[in-house]
Amino acid sequence: MTFTPRAAWADTPEPVRAAVAGALGAAIDGHTDLHGGMSPGPAVGLRLADGRQVFVKAVSAEVRVHNHAMIRQEAGILDILPPTVPAPRRLATVEHGPWIALATTWAPGATADRWTDASIAAVAQACRAANAHRAPGVLPPVAERIFDFNGWTRLIALGTGDEWETTHAGAAAEVVAGWERWTAGDALVHRDIRLDNTAVGARAVLLDWAYAAAGAPWIDLAQLAADVVATGHVLGPQAATDRAHRLLRTLPPEASRFVVGLAGMWSIRAATIPDTVMPDISVWRRARSAALRPLVAHLIDDHRG
């Protein structure tokens, strides 16, 4: 899925770029614009005069208030993560007029378009390393970072969109019922595991920590399983579903219920939340839920018994 292109770093107001250089304590010798993700603002790798390479993302509240708030939220979260969590480290936060910019250490590795067995294993290891930590006390319970998990119930009330939803939405809603209770816990949870939120090299680094929370320690691995199917595997859809189901079998039953909830979340958000700044997001959400249908049907059957 290709979203509306991010703005270029060169188009960021010069005072903002100058403020970032000042906060980093070095002149900017060059940059590489990065693509992907769900923000219209620039994301860039900067080469500094002192030899460092850093990552910066920025956005104007005049363009998209949500992303502006998420950058500020992530900046605070990065400061409280334990040093052994596989995450970038915050170097500076700059606010200038409606703009905010976050500079972090560079995460070595790459983000591919599709999952491989090696990247699944590396990201799963990174998730387990993060989730082994107790969440810092200032992080909220994960129920405050999970949105529209009553999606299947709302779709039934709204009117299902096709025969598959009509057949499965009721059972899916039953599977997800009570999610606020069974997702609770005190583990550090990233809560937004997707392939484009990782950098995979010799090891994996988890990126974009704005939704971090305290929750059940299997949540990130469940979201990894869902993303393998929704984003895709290099060996095709059947391989993606097989790898996801294989991972879910190693987790508590609630992890499978979580995947069913994610599919409903993406369906209801696609149906009810248009995005005027990045309209491709609604298409992306709908495609993810559709890709998960074979796995969701299987998980519903497993839940029944």
C-alpha positions as CSV (number, residue, x, y, z in Angstrom):
1,M,0.0,0.0,0.0
2,T,1.5,3.4,-1.0
3,F,0.2,6.4,0.9
4,T,0.1,10.0,-0.2
5,P,3.8,10.9,-0.3
6,R,5.4,12.6,2.7
7,A,6.5,16.2,2.5
8,A,10.1,16.6,1.6
9,W,12.6,17.8,4.2
10,A,13.7,20.6,1.9
11,D,10.1,22.0,2.0
12,T,10.2,22.2,5.8
13,P,10.5,25.8,6.8
14,E,14.1,26.9,7.1
15,P,13.7,28.1,10.7
16,V,12.5,24.6,11.7
17,R,15.5,23.0,10.0
18,A,17.8,25.5,11.6
19,A,16.3,24.8,15.0
20,V,16.8,21.0,14.6
21,A,20.5,21.6,13.7
22,G,20.8,23.8,16.7
23,A,19.2,21.3,19.1
24,L,21.5,18.6,17.7
25,G,24.6,20.8,18.1
26,A,25.9,20.2,14.6
27,A,25.3,21.5,11.1
28,I,23.4,19.3,8.6
29,D,25.7,18.1,5.8
30,G,23.1,16.2,3.9
31,H,19.8,14.3,4.1
32,T,17.8,11.5,2.6
33,D,14.0,11.7,2.5
34,L,12.3,8.6,3.8
35,H,8.9,7.3,2.7
36,G,6.1,5.2,4.2
37,G,4.3,5.5,7.4
38,M,1.1,7.4,8.2
39,S,2.1,11.0,8.5
40,P,2.1,13.7,5.8
41,G,5.1,15.3,7.5
42,P,8.7,14.7,6.5
43,A,10.8,11.8,7.7
44,V,14.5,12.0,7.0
45,G,17.9,10.6,7.7
46,L,20.2,13.5,8.5
47,R,24.0,13.4,8.0
48,L,25.6,15.8,10.5
49,A,28.9,17.6,10.3
50,D,30.2,15.8,13.3
51,G,29.8,12.4,11.5
52,R,26.5,11.3,13.2
53,Q,23.5,10.0,11.3
54,V,20.2,10.7,13.0
55,F,16.5,10.2,12.2
56,V,14.1,13.2,12.3
57,K,10.3,13.3,11.7
58,A,8.3,16.5,11.8
59,V,4.8,17.8,11.0
60,S,2.8,21.0,11.2
61,A,-0.3,21.0,13.3
62,E,-1.8,23.0,10.5
63,V,-1.5,20.0,8.3
64,R,-2.5,17.2,10.7
65,V,-3.1,17.8,14.4
66,H,-3.2,14.0,15.2
67,N,0.4,13.5,14.0
68,H,1.6,16.6,15.8
69,A,0.2,15.2,19.1
70,M,1.7,11.8,18.4
71,I,5.2,13.1,17.9
72,R,5.0,15.0,21.2
73,Q,3.6,11.9,22.9
74,E,6.3,9.7,21.5
75,A,9.1,12.1,22.6
76,G,8.0,11.7,26.2
77,I,7.7,8.0,26.0
78,L,11.2,7.5,24.5
79,D,12.6,9.3,27.6
80,I,11.2,6.7,30.0
81,L,11.9,3.5,28.1
82,P,14.5,1.3,29.9
83,P,17.8,1.3,28.0
84,T,17.6,-2.5,27.2
85,V,14.4,-2.0,25.2
86,P,15.1,-2.3,21.4
87,A,14.1,1.3,20.5
88,P,15.7,4.5,19.2
89,R,16.8,7.1,21.8
90,R,15.5,10.6,21.7
91,L,18.1,13.2,20.9
92,A,16.0,16.4,20.7
93,T,12.5,17.7,20.3
94,V,12.0,21.0,18.6
95,E,8.7,23.1,18.5
96,H,8.6,26.1,16.3
97,G,5.3,27.8,15.6
98,P,2.8,25.0,14.5
99,W,5.7,22.6,13.8
100,I,7.1,19.9,16.0
101,A,10.2,17.8,15.1
102,L,11.6,14.7,16.9
103,A,15.2,13.7,16.4
104,T,16.3,10.2,17.5
105,T,19.3,7.9,17.1
106,W,19.5,6.1,13.8
107,A,18.1,2.6,13.8
108,P,20.4,0.3,11.7
109,G,18.7,-2.1,9.3
110,A,16.0,-1.8,6.7
111,T,12.3,-1.9,6.4
112,A,11.1,-4.1,3.6
113,D,7.8,-4.2,1.8
114,R,6.9,-7.8,2.8
115,W,7.7,-10.0,5.7
116,T,10.2,-12.9,5.6
117,D,10.7,-15.7,8.0
118,A,13.9,-14.0,9.1
119,S,12.3,-10.7,9.8
120,I,9.4,-12.3,11.6
121,A,11.8,-14.1,13.9
122,A,13.9,-10.9,14.5
123,V,10.8,-8.7,15.3
124,A,9.3,-11.4,17.5
125,Q,12.6,-11.5,19.5
126,A,12.5,-7.7,19.8
127,C,8.9,-7.8,21.0
128,R,9.7,-10.4,23.6
129,A,12.7,-8.3,24.8
130,A,10.5,-5.2,25.1
131,N,7.6,-7.0,26.7
132,A,9.8,-8.6,29.3
133,H,10.0,-5.1,31.0
134,R,7.4,-3.9,33.4
135,A,5.8,-0.8,31.9
136,P,6.9,2.5,33.4
137,G,4.3,3.7,35.9
138,V,3.3,6.8,33.8
139,L,2.2,4.8,30.9
140,P,-1.6,4.2,30.7
141,P,-3.3,0.9,30.6
142,V,-3.4,-0.6,27.1
143,A,-7.2,-0.2,27.0
144,E,-6.6,3.5,26.6
145,R,-4.4,2.8,23.5
146,I,-6.8,0.4,21.8
147,F,-9.5,2.0,19.6
148,D,-12.7,0.7,18.1
149,F,-12.3,-2.8,19.4
150,N,-16.1,-3.0,19.4
151,G,-15.9,-2.8,15.6
152,W,-17.7,-6.0,14.8
153,T,-20.6,-5.0,17.1
154,R,-20.8,-1.6,15.5
155,L,-20.7,-3.1,12.0
156,I,-23.7,-5.2,12.8
157,A,-25.6,-2.1,14.0
158,L,-24.4,0.0,11.0
159,G,-25.1,-2.7,8.5
160,T,-22.5,-5.2,7.3
161,G,-20.8,-4.5,4.0
162,D,-20.9,-7.9,2.3
163,E,-21.8,-11.6,2.7
164,W,-18.6,-12.5,4.6
165,E,-19.2,-9.8,7.2
166,T,-22.9,-10.8,7.6
167,T,-21.8,-14.4,8.1
168,H,-18.9,-13.8,10.6
169,A,-19.5,-10.5,12.4
170,G,-21.7,-11.9,15.1
171,A,-19.3,-14.6,16.0
172,A,-16.4,-12.3,15.8
173,A,-18.1,-9.8,18.2
174,E,-18.5,-12.7,20.7
175,V,-14.8,-13.6,20.4
176,V,-13.7,-10.0,21.2
177,A,-16.2,-9.4,24.0
178,G,-14.6,-8.3,27.3
179,W,-11.4,-7.2,25.6
180,E,-10.7,-4.4,28.2
181,R,-10.4,-7.2,30.8
182,W,-8.3,-9.8,28.9
183,T,-5.8,-7.3,27.4
184,A,-4.9,-5.9,30.8
185,G,-1.4,-6.4,32.3
186,D,1.7,-4.6,33.5
187,A,4.1,-5.5,30.7
188,L,5.6,-2.8,28.4
189,V,3.6,-3.0,25.2
190,H,4.5,-1.1,22.0
191,R,0.9,-1.5,20.7
192,D,1.6,-0.6,17.1
193,I,3.7,-3.4,15.6
194,R,3.8,-3.2,11.9
195,L,6.5,-4.0,9.4
196,D,6.9,-0.3,8.6
197,N,7.5,0.4,12.4
198,T,10.6,-1.8,12.4
199,A,14.2,-1.7,11.3
200,V,15.7,-5.1,10.8
201,G,19.4,-5.7,10.5
202,A,21.5,-7.9,12.7
203,R,18.7,-7.5,15.1
204,A,15.3,-5.7,15.0
205,V,14.6,-2.2,16.4
206,L,11.0,-1.2,17.2
207,L,10.1,2.2,15.9
208,D,7.3,4.7,16.6
209,W,6.5,4.3,20.3
210,A,3.6,6.8,20.6
211,Y,1.1,4.2,21.6
212,A,3.2,2.4,24.3
213,A,1.2,1.2,27.3
214,A,0.9,-1.3,30.1
215,G,-0.8,-4.5,29.0
216,A,-0.7,-8.2,28.5
217,P,2.8,-9.4,27.4
218,W,1.4,-11.2,24.3
219,I,-0.2,-8.2,22.6
220,D,2.7,-7.1,20.4
221,L,3.2,-10.7,19.2
222,A,-0.5,-11.0,18.4
223,Q,-0.2,-7.7,16.4
224,L,2.9,-9.1,14.7
225,A,0.9,-12.1,13.6
226,A,-1.9,-9.9,12.3
227,D,0.6,-7.7,10.4
228,V,2.3,-10.7,8.7
229,V,-1.1,-11.5,7.1
230,A,-2.2,-7.9,6.5
231,T,1.1,-6.6,5.1
232,G,2.1,-9.9,3.4
233,H,4.9,-12.4,3.2
234,V,7.3,-12.7,0.3
235,L,6.1,-16.3,-0.2
236,G,2.5,-15.3,-0.6
237,P,-0.8,-15.2,1.3
238,Q,-0.9,-18.8,2.3
239,A,2.6,-18.6,3.8
240,A,1.6,-15.4,5.6
241,T,-1.5,-17.1,7.1
242,D,0.6,-20.2,8.1
243,R,3.3,-18.1,9.8
244,A,0.7,-16.1,11.7
245,H,-1.2,-19.1,12.9
246,R,2.1,-20.8,13.9
247,L,3.0,-17.8,16.0
248,L,-0.4,-17.5,17.6
249,R,-0.3,-21.2,18.6
250,T,2.7,-20.3,20.9
251,L,0.6,-17.6,22.7
252,P,-2.4,-17.6,25.1
253,P,-5.8,-17.9,23.5
254,E,-6.5,-14.2,24.1
255,A,-3.9,-13.4,21.4
256,S,-6.1,-15.0,18.8
257,R,-9.0,-13.0,20.1
258,F,-6.9,-9.9,19.8
259,V,-6.3,-10.6,16.1
260,V,-10.1,-10.9,15.5
261,G,-10.5,-7.5,17.3
262,L,-7.9,-5.9,15.1
263,A,-9.8,-7.0,11.9
264,G,-13.0,-5.5,13.3
265,M,-11.2,-2.3,14.3
266,W,-9.8,-1.8,10.8
267,S,-13.3,-2.6,9.2
268,I,-15.2,-0.1,11.3
269,R,-12.6,2.6,11.0
270,A,-12.5,2.2,7.2
271,A,-16.3,2.5,7.2
272,T,-16.7,5.5,9.5
273,I,-13.5,7.6,9.7
274,P,-12.6,9.3,6.4
275,D,-9.2,10.9,6.3
276,T,-9.2,14.0,4.2
277,V,-5.4,14.6,4.6
278,M,-4.4,11.0,3.7
279,P,-7.4,9.3,2.1
280,D,-5.4,6.2,1.2
281,I,-5.6,5.2,4.9
282,S,-9.3,4.1,4.6
283,V,-8.3,1.9,1.6
284,W,-5.4,0.5,3.6
285,R,-7.6,-0.3,6.6
286,R,-10.2,-2.0,4.4
287,A,-7.5,-4.1,2.7
288,R,-6.0,-5.2,5.9
289,S,-9.3,-6.4,7.3
290,A,-10.0,-8.2,4.1
291,A,-6.6,-9.9,4.1
292,L,-7.2,-11.2,7.6
293,R,-10.6,-12.9,6.7
294,P,-9.3,-16.5,6.2
295,L,-7.3,-16.3,9.5
296,V,-10.2,-14.7,11.4
297,A,-12.6,-17.4,10.2
298,H,-10.1,-20.0,11.4
299,L,-9.6,-18.3,14.8
300,I,-13.4,-18.0,15.3
301,D,-13.7,-21.8,14.7
302,D,-10.8,-22.4,17.1
303,H,-12.6,-20.3,19.8
304,R,-15.8,-22.2,19.3
305,G,-14.0,-25.3,20.1
